[in-house]
């Protein structure tokens, strides 16, 4: 079963950042699965300079024909400039509901991806939610396990709604994860659990959703928990570079983009 996004989020147009290499191919794979399940139009965007710019239209046309042969309505856009700027310009122009981008490979001897400016800048400045093809991709998302980072902000509640709909579509499992940056008392811990239980009820999340309250640095603790949760996807609310409690919120999503072992959906309302 393809990765599906259903009821709460109407997805009509998906912009895909293509670098005509492996990261772009991974992004296109997830985007194609989503377009197949929602009927969305794909916009394949590539930014090229110099000699590469002469070949990119032909390469994009080959990708378009492949997508069209698979039954997907597809458009292309090739222009010079920075990739993240081209992706964002196209997303605004076509009123995209979702952007899909690839991640860079983990550098030799390093524990993190050198994502550079493209994925991170797209996530920070996008007018819509962004799906980043981090880590391991599944062939079939039926029964997928979805972890959602919850800090009770409106953005994280929106992420929970997306996860609710995807879990329903793929008959998946949902795990709500709250990370307290500092040690909490037993009463505070119990209060957080109660709020998460109320969230399950108020947002119509599946009763089988599991609840997890952890302590530590938010980004690293959330990513480290994914293996134990056997998660296949990570959903997080995205506020760009706004601040809350004196912390740059971009730092949490940035850490997840660099370290998550599974694809990340950065959700914007």
N, C-alpha and C positions, 0 to 999 in steps of 0.2 A: 504493500500500500504506500502511496506517495505521502510525503509530508503535506498535511492539509491545514488550512486556516479557514474557519467557517464563520458562524453566525454573527458574533459581535463585531468583527472586523470585515467590512466589505472590501475586497481587494480586486480592483479592476485593472490596475497597471503596475507592473513590476519593472524597475530599472535595474539592469544587471551590469556591473562594472567588469569588463573583460580586458585582461592583459594579454590574451591570446597565448597564455601559458597555463601551467597547472592550477595556480590559485583561481584564475578566472574560470577555468573549467569546473572547478569544485563549486564556485558560486553559481554557475549556470545550472549545474545539476540540481542543487536545492531549489533554485528559482523555477526551473522547469517542472519539478515535482509540485511546487505550490501552484503554478499557473495551471497545471493539468487538473488540479482538484478544485480550483476556483473559477476557471474560465478567463483568467486575467490575460491581458496583452503583455508580452515581453518587449522591453526596449533594451537592446544590446548596445552598450556604450563603450567606445575605445578611444583613448587619447594617444596619439602617436606623433613623433617628431622626426625630422630628418628622413633618411632612407626608408625607415620603417613605415612612414606615413603613406608611401606608395603602395605597399603591400596590404595594409590593414583593411582597406575597403573590400578587397577580394576575400580576405580571410573572414571578415564579418559576414559577407554575403554567403560564404560556405556555411557558417554557423546558422545564419537565418534560414537557409534552405533545409538544414538538418532539423531545426526546430519546427519549421512548417511541415516537413514530412512526418513529424511526430504528432501533427494535429494542433500545434500551438501557433496562435496568431503572433507574429513577430515583426518588429521594426528595428532599424539599426541607426546608429549615429556615430560618426567618426570625425574627430576634430583635433586640432593641435592644442597643446597646453597641458597643464597638470591634470592627472587622472581624476583626483578628487574634485577639482573644479568642474570638469566635464560631467562627472556623475551628478553633482549637485545641480548644475545648470539644467541638465536634462530632466532631473527629478522635479524641479520647479516648473519647467516648461510643460511637461506632460501631466502634471498633478499626480505624481506617483503615490501609491498607497503603501508601497514597500520597496526598499532597495536591497539588493543582494550583492555582497562583495566578497572577494577571497581574502585569505590570509597568507602571509609569507611563511616560508618554511623556517623551522627552528634552526638557528645557526649552529654549526659544529662546535661542541664544547660549551654551548649555552643552554639554559633551561627555559628560555623565553623566545617568543617569536619577535623578529625585528619587523614589526608591522609598518614602521615608518609613518608617513603622513597620510597615506590613502585611506585605509580602513578607519583609523582613529579620527581623522578630520571629517570623514563622512558621518561617522556616528555622532560626533560632537555637533555638527552643523546641519544635519539632515532635517528636512521638513516632515519626515515620516519615520516609521520604524525601519530598522536596519538588521538584516540577517547576515551574519558573518560566518563563513564556512571554516571555523576553527576545528582543529582536532579531527577525531574519527567520525566519518560519515557512515550511516547504516545503509544497507541496500533496501531495507524494508522498514518503515517506521510504524508498522502495526505493533501495538503493545509497547510503544516507546515510553521510557521513563523521563518525565520532564521536571527539572528542578527550577524553582522560582525564588529569587532573592526578594524577601519582603522586609521593608523597613517602615511600612504603614504610610508611606507618602502616596499621594495620588498616582504617581508614576509607577510605583511598584504594585499598586492595586490594579492598574491597567495591565501590567504584565501578567498578573494572576488571571485576569479575564481572558487574555490571549491564550494562556496555558490551558484554561478551562475548556475553551473551544477546540483547541488542537487535541487535547486529551480525549475529548468526546469523539472527534472525527477519526482518530486512529485507535480508539479503544485502549488508550494509554493510561499511565499511572502518574499521579501528581504528588510532588513533595514540596512543601512550603518551608523555606529556610530563612530564619531570622538570625543575624549575627550581631551580637552586642560587642562593641569595640572594647569594652572594659568588663571586668568581673562584676556580676550582679548578685544581689541578695536572693534568697529563696523566694521571698514574696514578689520581687520584681520578675523573677523567672516564671513564677506561676501566673503573674499578670500578663506576661507576653504570650504564654500558651493560651490563656483565656481569650486574648484578642485574636489570635490566629484561629482558634475554634469558632469565634464569632464571624471572622472573615469567610470561613468555609460556608457558613449558613447564609450570610448576607449576600454573597456573590454567587451563590448556587454552585459552588465547587463540589466535586464528587465527594461523597461521604468517606470514600476509601483513601482520600488524600492524607498523607502522613505529615506530621508537624515536627520540626527540628529547631531547637534553640541552641545556638553555639556562641562561644566567646572567642574573641581574638581580632586581629586585623581583618577588616571586612572582606576585602578582595581576596586575599590569600586563603582565608578560612573558608570562604564560599567555594573557591576552586578546589581546595584540598578535599572538601566534603563530597565532591561529585563522584569520586571513585567508590566510596563507601555506599553511596546512594544508588550506584549503578545507573547513573543518569546518562541519557542519550542526547539531551538538549538542555541548555541553560537559558532561562528568560530573566532579564533584568530590566527595571525601569531606567530610562535615560533622561537626564535633565541637562545634557550638554555640560557647560562649565559653570553652572550656577553653584552657589554655596549653601551648605546646610550644616549647622553645628560647627562652623569653622573649618570644614573639610571640603576640598575640591571634589565634587561628586564625579567629575570626569576620571578621577584616580581609580575609583572602584571599577567602572566599566573598562577603563584602560587596562587594569590588571587582569580582568576577565578575558579581554581580547588577546592579551599576551600569553596567558597561562591556561585558559580553559582547555580541557582535553576533549571537549565536544563543541558543536556549533552553538553560537550565542545569538539570541534575538534581543537586540536593544530596543525596547518598546517606548514609543512616544505616544501620548494621548492623541 
